[in-house]
Amino acid sequence: MGQKQRFQRYAPFGLGIGELLFYGGLIYGWATLVYVLKADGYYSNLCTNETTIEITNDEDTSPTCGEQDAILNLVFTVGAFSLQGSVLFTGLLFDYFGTRFLRLLLHILLVSGLIMMAFSSPSIPVLLFPGMVCISIGGIAILFTNMQIGNLFGNHRATAMTLLNGCLDSSSFVMLLIKLGYEGGISIQIAFATLAGATFCFFINTFAFLPNRHIPWPLPLDYGKKKEKENNINAQKIEEQVEENGPSETTNDESGSPRGPYEDIRDSGLAFTVTTLSYVAFSISNVIPVIEVLYVTYLLHVITRGFMYALAATAMPIFFPSQYFGTLYGLLMALSSIIGLLQFPLFIVSQKFFDNDPLVVNLILLVACMVTIILPIYIHFYAKRGNKELNEMKKQRNEMAGIDNPVMVEDIII
């Protein structure tokens, strides 16, 4: 691979990591930002003499109370719901309008949200609500436009997607930087205004590296060597071919090790296995009532979360036409957020029927995770059977056509 090709691959990947690290999941760092908001006196007018609780003996520290905590927690709830609730709509926009349109839209949303946060103050704290909503929706849109960068890495696309997805959760550290800056004399208004100005770096990836529509999968061998218009035409033809004829032989690795139509399906089985085993390990650590194990449980939670979303993004173009990636990925995330609501009734069950002991509920979840190992086993045998049948079809066709005129895999309609 030439230096130009490496640059065209790693430059957008590095920029995508930076975008997600600094803007993707700012809402996840809300607990750290609340400290600064309370210190500045946001919604402190809700505290009365009867409900006020001093958090320290420092005279410069603003009081806090239950009413203030409730309204600030509501900001997080609205922002988090906006992030999860907008994924399906964001996916539809990504599929229909393409990368560039969605990135320009997310830039507008991010800048608007960050500016509203910059102009917020204890006298106009209501700007926190629309500000965090815009930041949250813009952050998930960054993930949609950057996950496709993994298609540039061939057989390593799952690894690239996992790293990109992990950066979304890791972006909560930005709020910690804002807190440290605040303690050093930098107001949150200046911090958010700086973040708003830095979003103009998004234009580099938008116009220099990413296509107007989508990065295709499977990736054509000549991708990046022709004009963007030609690439989009090739991607559309490939998508139509895959949709009409099923999977075809592709070349997606760095060596250029043609791959059969069931190779990606077989590889996804390994990814499903690793993800399932990681969740089983997480569930096991979750039932061990030892305080030291909680550190391992937290680490496994972060790892498995990244595996799960990256696996979904990797498997979507394998099992479904790639032109519907955004819609299907958004639908999957929306369903996951709905299923996540089950944690509340499960909490009630452990509270009422098991004397506040979550052990039984956690054991049930562990068994449920172990059952899901059936899927990668099925995928393995499905791909193995498909390859065997395809080889038999090729052999029969070649015998009929003559050895001097072999039939290629692409000519066989599956």
ABEGO torsion letter per residue (X at the ends): XBAAAAAAAAAAAAAAAAAAAAAABAAAAAAAAAAAAAAAGBGAAABBAAABBBABABAABBBBBAAAAAAAAAAAAAAAAAAAAAAAAAAAAAAAAEAAAAAAAAAAAAAAAAAAAAABBAABAAAAAAAAAAAAAAAAAAAAAAAAAAAAAEAAAAAAAAAAAAAAAAAAAAAAAAAAAAAAGBBAAAAAAAAAAAAAAAAAAAAAABBABBBBOBBBAABGABBAAAAAAAAAAAAAAAAAAEBBBBBABAAXXBBBAAAAAAAAAAAAAAAAAAAAAAAAAAABBBAAAAAAAAAAAAAAAAAAAAAAAAAAAAABBAAAAAAAAAAAAAAAAAAAAAAAAAAAAAAAAAGGBAAAAAAAAAAAAAAAAAAAAAAAAAAAAAAAAAAAAAAAAAAAAEAABBBBAAABBX
